[in-house]
Amino acid sequence: MTDSYFNTIVILDAIPEGELNTARRLKEDLEDISDYVAQNLIVRYYRLNNFREKIFKRSRIIHAIRENIINNKF
């Protein structure tokens, strides 16, 4: 992917325990193929157990994106 403009994929997993966890499967599949998709592709996985975690982790992700754009890492 020579024309890609991203280096990180973020997966937010809020699938209830005991159900088919496609988010975790996606993470594993992306990690397996990351070298073929894009060089230095980072796969981040966050498990969200409740609403408070969802808000906190989302704000951390947004902060990281803004920092990377400001520092020309994006």
N, C-alpha and C positions, 0 to 999 in steps of 0.2 A: 504494500500500500504506500506507494511513494507520495501520493497526494493527500494522505490523511493529516488531520489537524488535531488529533487527540493522542494521548499516551496512556490514559487511564479509563477503565470501565468500573463503575461503582454499582454494586448489587446490594439493594436493601431488602433483607429477608424478613417478612412479617407473616410468613405462612405458619399457621398453628402447628405445634408439635403433634406428631402422629399422622399428619397428612402428607401426601406425596410432595416432597420438597424439591420443586423445580428450580428454585433459586440456588440451592446448594449444588445441584447438578449442573446448572449453568456455569457457576463459578469453577467447578472442576473441569468442565469441558473447555472453557476459555483458557484456563491455565495450561491445559494440555496442548492447545493449538496456538497459544500466544506468539510463539516464535515464528509461526508461519503467517499470522495475520498482520502483525506489525512489530517491527524491531523495538524492543524495550517496552512492550505493552504491560501495563500494571493492572492487575485485577484486584480490586478491594471489595471485601465482603463484610457486611455489617448485619448482625442479627438484632432485630428489634423485638424485644419482648413486651414492650408496653408503649403507650403514647408518649410518655416523658422521654424515653430513649429515642423515639422517632424524632422528636423536636430537637433534642440535643445533638444527635448524630447528623441530622440534616443541616443544622447550623454550622457544625464543624466542616462538613463537606463544602458548603457554600463559601466559608472562609478560606479553605484551601484553594478553591478554584480562583477566588479573587486574588489571593496572594500570588498564585502562579501566573495569572494574567498580568498583574502589576510588575512582577519581576521578569516578564518576558519568557516564562517557562512554558507558556501555553501556545 
